[in-house]
Every structure is written in structure tokens, then in C-alpha cells.
Amino acid sequence: MTTSDPLVGATLDRRYFVESRIAGGGMATVYVAHDLRLDRRLALKVMHPSLAQDPAFVQRFINEAHSVAKLSHPNVVQVFDQGEDQGHVFLAMEYVPGLTLRDRLKSAGRMGTHEALHVMASVLAALGAAHQAGMIHRDVKPENVLITHDGMVKVADFGLARAVEQSNQGLTRTGTLMGTAAYLAPEQIEQGVADARTDVYAAGIMLYELLTGGQPHTGETPIAIAYQHVTEDVPRPSHYLPGLPPEVDDLVTKATERDPRYRPSNAGQYLARVLDVLQGLPEGAQDAQGPLAPVAPAGAATSAVTAPQLIAGGAGPGTGNATMVVDIGAVPLDDDRYDDYPDDADACGGDATSCWGSSARSWRSSCSAPAGGCSWDVRERAGRDGRERVRRP
């Protein structure tokens, strides 16, 4: 990419020679650089000055970088170094030549079942390693998944969402959260909290998108999309793909349960189920060759972004899949929605671990109870305004 960027041709920290600019968003700009000390090519993610000038953010950024650097996994983009030079706060990371998963979807369309599950297995392996180390990604989406030229899948941007989110906690009375509207979990929107199940929810949304070519919740504004995550279930992919195995449907619907207690508790559990389903697909069934057209309706482009404030992943209005800081107070909340739910054990016939439980491999047999046990598709949910029967299409 040709650019007049003043950093191109400069050397940061007397070590990283910036060769070219390859990507830019609202939070950072990414460059290809040469490590003069170790004679290797890498990627530099340089934070925008608006963030670099905030001492609180810089400290949190450093802390998160230290944590991410300890995370070593073949499906995680490795962080080598962190530094600050003449006001430029940066990460030195593994350079992954290839394309993002978003690029892949745009160029070749939705994926067949086998390909989608293989990609998700790699993503969940990366997230599982992070969850095991006590880290949460907070912004799982196709833009943060990289695919190398030889097909290796790697997840990027661990820890950055947390650093930015915490530095913005003083913006409003109710606080803020960071994420991408299309992948935000209901508890992020309602309560401003995130744990491993939040990443699982976003991964379920991403699987839906890989299979159907569209996102389950769409709208004219990010707030409208976020509100749908709170009030509407994610439809089964088979609603648009008749003949899709019910086990694949279940991978989406269970990961995207609006109440986090009914999801797999971490990416490792979700991965185990994905691998079970992948192994159980009919032998010899191959994905269709060539581009596959989307089957789910396309979302409307975001015509304007005012609040929430864009801070990463997009350059401005019209960027429908950008990472944002969201003012939780702007979203209509139902603070009592979780309080009136039955206990986990009651929801699964007296045994909370039987729904996914400690091993994702056991859920099918454990959750085959008749009505009153694990009724996943039709379940009564207690809310502040009375009981609501929720059905998936």
C-alpha cells in the first residue's frame, strides 16, 4: 500500500525499521517492519495518538501486552515486544501474510459445512488456550482471524479490547464496553461484563455467518443491532439452509443462548463439541466447489455512526463491522432479566452439569430429557414482565 505516512522509513526504538503501511483502523495502524536486531520481518501495530496520550491506557496496554506475550499457541498471532518511542506506542507481532477471514468471505462467499467447522476448530483452539490462561478476547470476529497462504488460521488482537474498554470506564455513569455490535453478547450490553462465555457467544455468531453468509442481527445503527442481541434469539442456520444437519444447528444455537449459563462455559468445551460434530459428518460428503452465495439476508449498511464512538476496526461512517466503545446507558436494558431465571440445576432436570457439563461430549445423552428437563428449543424464560416463551425458527 502506497502512503505518505511519516512513520514509513522511520526506525522505532532503534530496532524496528518501518517498511510499509498495510492496514489502518480507528484504534491503530499496522505496518510491516524489519527487526534490525534479529533480522526478521514482523508486524508493528502502532496505537493512534488519541490513545497513546492517555497514561492510563498506555499502562493497561503494557500490562495486557505482557499477558498476551506469554500466550504461545500455533493459532494465536504471537506478540514479541511492546514499546514506546517519541509518543508512538506499539506492539511488535508475528507477521502473517495472507488475508483475514472477512476478506475470505467477501471474495469467495459463505463456507460449506466442513470448511466452516475446520476454521472454527482453529479459532476455538486459540480461544481455548487463552481461556485456560485466564484471558478473554472480547472482540471475536472475522476481521480478527487471519488465514495464511497455506491455510493456517490465526487469531489476533488478544487483550486490546480490555485495555481500551478499561481506559473508557469513566465516560458515563453506567460505564462503557468495547466490541463489535454484530458479535456482542447480551450480558456485555446489559451488564457490561465479559467472561469466556462471551467469546463463545461471538464464536457462535461467527459460525452462523460462515455457514449462511450473513449476520443474524442487522439494523441501521449499532445500537439497534446490539438491542437485538438482548431481545431476540439467533435463528437456526437451517432456516436458510434446509438439510443442514441438526447437530450443526445446535452448535450455533447453544453457543448463542442469550443467558450465558446455558452456553458452553469456555472455548475448550465448545471446541470438543465442534470436533465431535465434524467427525460425525457423513464420510465422503464434500463441500461444493467454487464461491457460495449468501443465503441469509444481508444487513443494511450503517449510514452514520455518532454514538457509540468508533475507535477501532473502521475508518468512519459506513463501516458496519467496526469495533466500538459503546455507552451502555444508550441501550434499553432489563436489569432483572437474569435475576428471575431458574437456577442452572432446575433448567437441566436437577443437574446443572448435564447441559454441556464438564465435557461437551456428554451433552446429547444428558440433555435428552422430556419436557421439564433440557428443552433447548422451547423454553420458558422468566422476566420482569412475566413469562416469555422463546422459540427458534
Helices and strands as residue ranges (DSSP letters): E 11-12, E 16-24, E 28-35, E 40-47, H 49-52, H 55-69, E 79-85, E 88-94, E 98-100, H 101-108, H 113-132, G 142-144, E 145-148, E 153-155, H 160-167, E 176-180, G 181-183, H 186-191, H 196-212, H 222-231, G 237-239, H 246-255, G 260-262, H 267-280, E 309-312, E 323-327, G 328-330, H 344-347, G 352-354, G 360-362, H 363-366, E 378-383, E 386-391
